[in-house]
Amino acid sequence: MRKRLLLIGGGHAHLFVLETLRNRKPHWCNHLDVTLLSRDLHTPYSGMLPGLIAGHYRSKQCHVDLLPLSARADVKLIQTTVDGLDPVRNVAMADGQEWPFDIVSIDIGSAPPLSAVPGASAHVVSPRPVEQFLHQWRALQKQIDSLARPIHLVVVGGGAGGVEIVLAMAHRLGARRDRVKWSLVTDGELLPGYPRRAARLMARHLADAGVALRIDTAVARVEAGKLHFADGSAAAFDAVVWATGAAPQPWIAASGLACVDHGFVSINRHLQSASHPHVFAAGDIATDPQYRWPKAGVFAVRQGPVLADNLLRYASGRSLSGYRPQNGYLSLISTGGQHAIASWYGLVWEGRWVWRWKDRIDQRFMRRFSEPFPAVETQSAEDSPRM
């Protein structure tokens, strides 16, 4: 009897699943039906988003087209937004329909936790969904010159995502610097978890770009046109981009899956749900309580091959491979122009050459999934290497 594998989301890890399904097609096509449910047909590559905002890339260069990838892998692609999951009845709910499965894999990413601050959901712009954010960003650029006064643009969040976004926007609008006042607000230190040298370099780049930095300043409430801080002060704004932390979609916790940290799927070392073994999850939406790696795209990319292998192993009743996150990883943070800061095991470098290094890595990733999958010798899940 053919089993039904349902992939929810077109995230980075699922790109590797599509690649593996294409390369191992003879080993699964006779006993498995695969469907991918994705909100977007063109999935954005997060590593290139700052470059797209800054104007270094075109949209097509930063989005993976899921249609040809799915077609070459013999995977049925449905554009829809999943809003529920029942792991007991084995169905996913999307746009009023039910999608049955025997095995399901979830790779839907995360979004900033807007609900944590009163008024944020109603008055700020979120970087995700990416397409919605890009639409709002383009509209904002058109409005700037028509306004009678300079505008104040605020980015909330002092992590890598926040600094990359504010510097990318400032670079794109560099010729209209007299029309925009920039601020970056963070409730802690700048670039937490990074070497202090990286934070000092980034603070200098923010100052050079005209970005006012407010550290150790928590936002307590947002109302139309005004941020209220925990220390009692306030600041007016024309637009706020909220780039803090990560929050799961609420339907994950409502599904009955074992969750941690207010709604992230709790997984074991096989990327398998801690409560429902036929459910797998990867990327930002998943958390292994034993490791708790950062919510960063590099982990979704590393999980991808293991997830793909384990889905095929589980479908055929074989033992599963283990995923162990690396203790450290290379971080390349762009600073607006074609310049970046690199951080690796406490070592820090910066320069235009770092940006070129980052660009080569990003372009290689995009070529991998934007061109026909290379012909490789197919191998069974049992013969594939463990990671």
WOUR-V866579 format. One record per residue. PHI is phi in radians with two decimals (* if undefined). PSI is psi in radians with two decimals (999 if undefined). OMEGA is omega as a letter, one per 20 degrees, with the letter a starting at -180 (none if undefined). Layout:
phi | psi | omega
PHI | PSI | OMEGA
PHI | PSI | OMEGA
This chain:
phi | psi | omega
* | 2.32 | a
-1.27 | 2.38 | r
-1.66 | 2.70 | a
-1.91 | 2.04 | r
-1.79 | 2.15 | a
-1.96 | 2.18 | r
-1.81 | 2.16 | r
-1.91 | 1.96 | r
1.79 | 2.53 | r
-1.84 | 0.66 | a
-1.22 | 3.11 | a
-1.03 | -0.73 | a
-1.11 | -0.65 | a
-1.25 | -0.35 | r
-1.09 | -0.70 | r
-1.21 | -0.55 | r
-1.12 | -0.78 | r
-1.07 | -0.73 | r
-1.07 | -0.78 | a
-1.17 | -0.71 | r
-1.07 | -0.69 | r
-1.11 | -0.82 | a
-1.28 | -0.44 | a
-1.94 | 0.39 | a
-0.89 | -0.76 | a
-1.05 | -0.38 | a
-1.55 | -0.24 | a
-2.25 | -0.30 | a
-1.13 | -0.37 | a
-1.54 | -0.16 | a
-2.34 | 0.19 | a
-2.51 | 2.35 | r
-1.94 | 2.26 | a
-2.11 | 2.30 | r
-2.24 | 2.40 | r
-1.97 | 2.15 | r
-1.82 | 2.09 | a
-2.42 | 2.39 | r
-1.12 | -0.65 | a
-2.00 | 2.48 | r
-1.49 | -0.38 | r
-2.04 | 1.88 | a
-1.57 | 2.26 | a
-1.33 | 2.51 | r
-1.64 | 1.98 | a
-1.08 | -0.54 | a
-1.10 | -0.40 | a
-1.83 | 0.01 | a
-1.06 | -0.79 | r
-1.04 | -0.68 | r
-1.15 | -0.58 | r
-1.19 | -0.77 | r
-1.07 | -0.71 | a
-1.30 | -0.27 | r
1.69 | 0.18 | r
-1.41 | -0.39 | a
-2.25 | 2.75 | r
-1.59 | 2.79 | a
-0.99 | -0.70 | a
-1.09 | -0.53 | a
-1.25 | -0.31 | a
-1.95 | 0.09 | a
-2.17 | 2.37 | r
-1.63 | 2.21 | r
-1.41 | 1.97 | a
-1.31 | -0.37 | a
-1.07 | -0.96 | a
-1.17 | -0.59 | r
-1.10 | -0.77 | a
-1.18 | -0.73 | a
-1.09 | -0.76 | a
-1.20 | -0.41 | r
-1.63 | 0.05 | a
1.03 | 0.69 | r
-1.91 | 2.31 | r
-1.37 | 2.12 | a
-1.82 | 2.20 | r
-2.13 | 2.17 | r
-1.47 | 1.92 | a
-2.85 | 2.84 | r
-1.94 | 2.00 | r
-1.26 | 2.33 | r
-2.27 | 0.22 | r
-2.98 | 2.72 | r
-2.58 | 2.34 | r
-2.11 | 1.72 | a
-1.35 | -0.03 | r
-1.61 | -0.84 | r
-1.38 | -0.20 | r
1.07 | 0.94 | r
-2.43 | 2.57 | r
-1.88 | 2.52 | a
-1.89 | 2.33 | a
-2.68 | 2.13 | r
0.90 | 0.73 | r
1.41 | 0.05 | r
-1.97 | 2.81 | r
-1.99 | 2.40 | a
-2.10 | 1.90 | a
-1.32 | 2.71 | r
-2.68 | 2.80 | r
-1.83 | -0.55 | r
-2.34 | 2.44 | r
-2.36 | 2.50 | r
-2.20 | 2.32 | a
-2.00 | 2.17 | r
-2.54 | 1.33 | a
-2.01 | 0.10 | r
1.21 | -2.78 | a
-2.54 | -3.12 | r
-2.53 | 2.78 | r
-1.01 | 2.54 | a
-1.37 | 1.29 | a
-1.14 | -0.57 | a
-1.20 | -0.21 | a
-1.29 | -0.34 | a
-2.11 | 2.12 | a
-0.94 | 2.29 | r
1.53 | -0.25 | a
-1.11 | -0.76 | a
-1.03 | -0.55 | a
-1.53 | -0.39 | a
-2.19 | 0.01 | a
-2.09 | 2.91 | r
-1.82 | 2.32 | r
-1.77 | 2.46 | r
-1.15 | -0.22 | r
-2.29 | 2.43 | j
-1.12 | 2.51 | a
-1.06 | -0.76 | a
-1.11 | -0.67 | r
-1.15 | -0.75 | r
-1.09 | -0.77 | a
-1.10 | -0.65 | r
-1.09 | -0.77 | r
-1.17 | -0.63 | r
-1.15 | -0.75 | r
-1.12 | -0.70 | r
-1.14 | -0.66 | a
-1.14 | -0.72 | r
-1.05 | -0.67 | a
-1.21 | -0.47 | a
-1.42 | -0.43 | a
-1.00 | -0.85 | a
-1.24 | -0.32 | a
-1.53 | -0.16 | a
-1.43 | 2.61 | a
-1.36 | -0.24 | a
-2.45 | 2.83 | r
-1.09 | 2.64 | a
-1.89 | 2.77 | r
-1.94 | 1.99 | r
-1.88 | 2.23 | a
-2.08 | 2.38 | r
-1.97 | 2.21 | r
-1.77 | 2.12 | a
2.26 | 2.03 | a
-1.77 | 0.25 | r
-1.41 | -3.01 | a
-1.03 | -0.71 | a
-1.09 | -0.77 | a
-1.13 | -0.82 | a
-1.19 | -0.64 | r
-1.13 | -0.71 | a
-1.16 | -0.84 | a
-1.16 | -0.66 | r
-1.27 | -0.59 | r
-1.15 | -0.75 | r
-1.16 | -0.73 | r
-1.11 | -0.66 | r
-1.14 | -0.79 | a
-1.07 | -0.60 | a
-1.79 | 0.39 | a
-1.03 | -0.61 | a
-1.24 | -0.25 | a
-2.05 | 0.68 | a
-1.06 | -0.52 | r
-1.27 | -0.18 | a
-1.74 | -0.13 | a
-2.35 | 2.33 | r
-1.86 | 2.27 | a
-1.93 | 2.51 | r
-2.47 | 2.53 | r
-2.13 | 2.17 | a
-2.05 | 2.29 | r
-2.41 | 2.49 | a
-1.43 | -0.03 | r
-2.37 | -2.50 | r
-1.49 | 2.93 | r
-1.35 | 2.36 | a
0.86 | 1.06 | r
-1.07 | 2.44 | a
1.56 | -0.18 | r
-1.70 | 2.79 | r
-1.00 | 2.56 | a
-1.11 | -0.50 | r
-1.09 | -0.69 | r
-1.10 | -0.71 | r
-1.15 | -0.71 | r
-1.12 | -0.75 | r
-1.09 | -0.73 | a
-1.17 | -0.66 | r
-1.06 | -0.67 | r
-1.14 | -0.72 | r
-1.16 | -0.65 | r
-1.09 | -0.78 | r
-1.10 | -0.74 | a
-1.10 | -0.55 | a
-1.48 | -0.02 | a
1.42 | 0.38 | a
-1.63 | 2.06 | r
-1.31 | 2.28 | a
-1.89 | 2.21 | r
-2.07 | 1.89 | r
-1.72 | 2.86 | a
0.89 | 0.69 | a
-2.22 | 1.76 | a
-1.48 | 2.38 | r
-1.46 | 2.14 | a
-1.66 | -0.51 | a
-2.83 | 2.60 | r
-2.19 | 2.29 | r
-2.22 | 2.97 | a
-0.97 | 2.00 | r
1.40 | 0.10 | a
-2.61 | 2.34 | r
-1.75 | 2.31 | r
-1.91 | 2.20 | a
-1.73 | 2.80 | a
-1.12 | -0.42 | a
-1.47 | 0.08 | r
1.68 | -0.20 | r
-1.43 | 3.00 | a
-2.57 | 2.82 | r
-2.55 | 2.36 | r
-1.38 | 2.64 | r
-2.56 | 2.79 | r
-1.80 | -0.52 | r
-2.70 | 2.50 | r
-2.22 | 2.26 | r
-1.82 | 2.18 | a
-1.75 | 1.84 | a
-2.14 | 0.85 | a
-1.90 | 2.34 | r
0.92 | -2.77 | a
-2.57 | 2.42 | r
-2.31 | 2.55 | r
-1.47 | 2.82 | r
-1.23 | 2.45 | a
-1.12 | -0.41 | a
-1.21 | -0.31 | r
-1.11 | -0.92 | r
-1.15 | -0.60 | a
-1.21 | -0.27 | a
-1.29 | -0.36 | a
1.67 | -0.04 | r
-1.16 | 2.57 | r
-1.09 | 2.26 | a
-2.27 | 2.76 | r
-2.32 | 2.82 | r
0.93 | 0.83 | r
1.17 | 0.57 | r
2.18 | 0.14 | r
-1.50 | 2.48 | a
-1.10 | 2.17 | r
-1.41 | 2.11 | a
-2.13 | 2.81 | r
-1.72 | -2.98 | a
-1.22 | -0.17 | r
-1.61 | 0.10 | a
1.14 | 0.58 | a
-2.00 | 2.42 | r
-0.93 | 2.39 | r
-1.20 | -0.32 | a
-1.97 | -0.44 | a
-2.32 | 1.74 | a
-1.11 | -0.30 | r
-1.56 | 0.10 | r
-1.94 | 2.25 | r
-2.08 | 2.72 | r
-2.67 | 2.60 | a
-2.63 | 2.94 | a
1.36 | -2.79 | a
-1.05 | -0.50 | a
-1.28 | -0.20 | a
-1.95 | 2.52 | r
-2.40 | 2.24 | r
-1.66 | 1.96 | a
-1.02 | -0.37 | a
-1.36 | -0.41 | a
-2.08 | -0.76 | r
0.88 | 1.03 | r
-1.22 | 2.78 | a
-1.10 | 2.73 | r
-1.44 | 1.42 | a
-2.32 | 2.54 | a
-1.04 | -0.46 | a
-1.06 | -0.56 | a
-1.31 | -0.64 | r
-1.09 | -0.69 | r
-1.13 | -0.75 | r
-1.21 | -0.54 | r
-1.29 | -0.45 | a
-0.90 | -0.96 | a
-1.08 | -0.64 | r
-1.18 | -0.76 | r
-1.04 | -0.82 | a
-1.04 | -0.80 | a
-1.08 | -0.76 | a
-1.24 | -0.55 | r
-1.09 | -0.73 | r
-1.26 | -0.64 | r
-1.11 | -0.80 | a
-1.12 | -0.69 | a
-1.10 | -0.50 | a
-1.83 | 0.17 | r
1.32 | 0.39 | a
-1.64 | 2.87 | r
-1.19 | 2.67 | a
-1.73 | 2.65 | r
-1.44 | 2.75 | r
-1.83 | 2.53 | r
-1.92 | 2.24 | r
-2.18 | 2.04 | a
-1.16 | 2.58 | r
-1.19 | 2.63 | a
-1.22 | -0.55 | r
-2.53 | 2.90 | a
-2.64 | 2.72 | r
-1.26 | 2.22 | r
-2.03 | 2.21 | r
-2.10 | 1.95 | a
-1.95 | 2.08 | r
-1.33 | 2.67 | a
-2.06 | 0.47 | r
1.83 | -1.20 | r
-1.39 | -2.94 | r
-1.41 | 1.19 | a
-2.65 | 2.56 | a
-2.65 | 2.86 | r
-2.00 | 2.29 | r
-1.88 | 2.45 | r
-2.35 | 2.25 | a
-2.65 | 1.98 | r
0.86 | 0.77 | r
1.54 | -0.22 | r
-1.55 | 2.50 | a
-2.34 | 2.33 | r
-2.32 | 2.82 | r
-2.58 | 2.79 | r
2.62 | 3.01 | r
-1.17 | -0.53 | r
-1.15 | -0.53 | r
-1.19 | -0.68 | r
-1.11 | -0.72 | r
-1.11 | -0.64 | r
-1.09 | -0.84 | r
-1.05 | -0.77 | a
-1.05 | -0.73 | r
-1.10 | -0.73 | r
-1.10 | -0.81 | a
-1.13 | -0.75 | a
-1.15 | -0.63 | r
-1.14 | -0.71 | r
-1.07 | -0.80 | a
-1.14 | -0.70 | r
-1.09 | -0.64 | a
-1.03 | -0.65 | a
-1.94 | 0.04 | r
-1.89 | -0.15 | r
-1.98 | 2.85 | r
-0.95 | 2.40 | r
-0.98 | 2.39 | r
-1.15 | 2.57 | r
-1.24 | 2.18 | r
-2.30 | 2.79 | r
-1.25 | 2.11 | a
-1.22 | 2.62 | r
-2.46 | 2.66 | r
-1.35 | 2.84 | r
-1.06 | -0.57 | a
-1.20 | -0.57 | a
-1.54 | -0.20 | a
-1.24 | 2.63 | a
-1.21 | 2.58 | r
-1.41 | 2.61 | a
-2.18 | 999 | none
